[in-house]
Amino acid sequence: MAEFSPEQINKGKNTLIEFIFKTTNTNARYVLFLAIAGMLLDAWNFAAFSAGAFAFKGEFHPTAIEFGIAAGIVNAGAAIGAITGGYLTDRFGRKIMFMINMAIFVLFAFLASISANVTEFDVFRLILGYGLGADVATGFSYIFEFSAKDQRKNYYSIWAYLWSTTYIVSNLLVLALLYTIGPSLIIWRILVGVSAVFALVILILRTRIPESVLWLVHKGDLKSAKEIIKKTYKVDLGENVPDAVANVNKTSVADFFNVFRIKRNRVFGYAETLNVLLSFSFWGFSFYIPIMLVILKFGTLITSTSYAVIIYLPGLIAAIISPSIIRKYGDKNLNIISAFMVVLSLIFVYITLNKLLPSIGFVYFSAIFIFFLFLGPYSYNSIINFGFPSRYRGTINGWNYLISKIIAFSSVFFGSVLIALVGLKGNTLFLIAIDLACSVSLIFLAFDVTRLDPAKLEEEVS
């Protein structure tokens, strides 16, 4: 590093940063798929276990508390994985964490699929969850460091895409299994086992993805960053970027808290308000949709599963249209309006549960609830990544997902208990109160974070 002046180093860093955000990455789709695989698996674990819960209950006959733990334990593991994995990906790099995270998932997803009892299942899912949490923190970091400024907005609703798609696909798979083998107790094992096979394929393919250029920039390894751009983009930045190799900006334990000292607290508050609304609503209500359909006597397992697919289809529509909306109008108004519509739809669900409207209203209003939940609040992960620089991105993604998973574990656990103690109406009323508080808070916290200049954000801490 001594052979290059500070001016040369800073010029090289800025050249690399500006190149990344101004240049469309033609390999984006392939690398994006590999980066989001952990998120896809996280979504699949929720959707598949929710859809196959009847088989799990039929085999092990868990109490309400045991089922709540079994359903939520993966979130406890993910919470630990998120905060530690986010830190580790900032310290050691995105690629190595991608490999470690997926290897953990492959092994423990397979073990979970052959569990002999609830205790074994809980232990394996706890460890599996660690890999998931760490991978989501790594994946979101990588995606927003890999793409040009305009490409980033295409990923605004990526979380909504993944969760809506996997829920629809998992329920369609359950329908196919119900038609072919009937309501077999092995269905939940098939659903969990499928994820292990998929993860193994992803693990092999991930050996080919490059390290994040922006992570290398903040670590001072400009030489490697330049080589990756030459190989990936077929562009040689030459003398504009010196071949400097230095280990600067070391990530330390102090960075767990330093991330809150870079004047990005409003972004964090905005994202976490959406996070709280989304996590309580999704795990406290959406997870139990298949079970609620059975409780409300919407017919056979095939009929109730079919209704579940219908309820989730609007979520996919919302994921498709939301990037276009934020490009034109920004994310602030979209998220505020969506949050209040989530509350309104739950109010109508509550009215329906009180039999003041026909029971089919549960399907209609739940579908509206899903549409607006996926249209706005599901962007909380993207909001964080639009508003934080690469140097702290893994760590802040860890904090973000830690909060999400703590709420998710609590919500799915207490959802099981609340439904057993006070019924569907009591659980829904509880969620209405939380979502209303979050919606009001957004009026004061939300702003158009997608319109921030990512290059300036990076240069501020480079």
C-alpha positions, 0 to 999 in steps of 0.5 A: 500500500505504501507505493500508492498515495492516499489520493490514488487509493481514494480515486481508485475506490471512487472509480470502482464504486461509480462503475458498479452503480452505473454499469448494468450487470449482464450476469445479474439474473444468474448471480441473483438466483444463486444469491437469493437461494437462501431467502428462497429456502427460508420462504420455502421452510415457512410455506412448506411447513405451513402447508404440511402442518396437518401431516406433522400434527397427524404423526406426532400429535403435538400440544399447542405449545409443542406445535408453536415451538416446532413451527417457530424454532427455525426462526430462533435459529435464524435470529442467531444466524442473522446477527452473527452471520451478518457480522461474519459476512462483513468480516470475512466476505460474502462468498465464503459465508454463502458456502458455509451457510448452505452447507449447514442447511443441506445437512440439517434439512436432511436430518430434519426430514428424517426426525424420529420425534418432535425434539429431534425435529426442533434441534435440527430445525434450530441449527438449520435456521442458523444457516438460513438467517446467516444466508439471508443477511449475506444474500441481501448484502450481495444483491445490493452490491452487485447491481447498478443503481437502476437495477436495484429498483427491480429487487425492491419486491424480491422478498415478496416474490419469493414468499408468495411464489414459494407459498403457492408452489408448496401448496400446489405440491401438497395438492398434487401429493393429496391427489396421488398418495392421499393425506399421508403423514409422510407429506411433511417429510417430503416437503422438508426433504425437497429443500435439502436437495435444492440446497445441495444444487445451490451449494455446488453452483455457488462455487462459481460466483465472485466476491462482492466488489464493493466489499473488497473496496471497503477492505482496501483490496482494489486489485482483486476488485479490479480483477473481478470487474475485468472478468465479470464485465469484460472491462479493464479499468487499468491505471484508474484503479491502482493494484493496491492490496491492504487490509483496512476497515477491519470489521470488529465486534464494535461494529455491531453498534458502530453501525448505528453511529453513521446517521442512518437511524431514520432508515433503520426506524422506517425499515423496522416499523415495516418489519414489526408490522410484517413479521407479526402479521405474517407469522401470526396470521398468514402462517395459520391460514391453512389451519384457519381454513380447516377450523372454519370448515372450508371443506376437505384438505384439498378444498382448504389447500386450494383456497390457500393458493387463491389467497396467496395469488394476490401476493404475487401480483403485488410483488410484480407491480410494486417496483413500477409503483416505486419507480414512479411515486417512490416508496413512502406513500406506497408503504403508508397506504399499504400498511393502513390497508393491511389493518383495514383488511384484518378488521373485515376479517375480524367482522367475518369471524364474528359472523356479521358477513358470510364466511366466504368473506374470510377468503376475500379479505385474507386475499386483500390482506396478503395483497397489501402486505406484499405490496408495501411492508415486505420491502423492509429488507430492501429499505435497509439495503437502499439506505446503508453502505456496503461497509456495514451492510452485512451487520445491519442486515443481521440486526434487521433479520434478527428483529424479524426472526425474534418477532416471527418466533414470538408471533407464531408461538403465541399465535398457536397459544392465542388461537387455542385459548381465545380463538381466531377472533382474539388472535386477529384483534391482537394483530389489528392493534399492533398493525395500527400502531405501526401504520401510524408510526410510518406517517412520521418515519417513512421517506423515499429511501429508494431515491438516495444516491448509492454512490454518495452513500458508499463514498461517505464511508469509503 
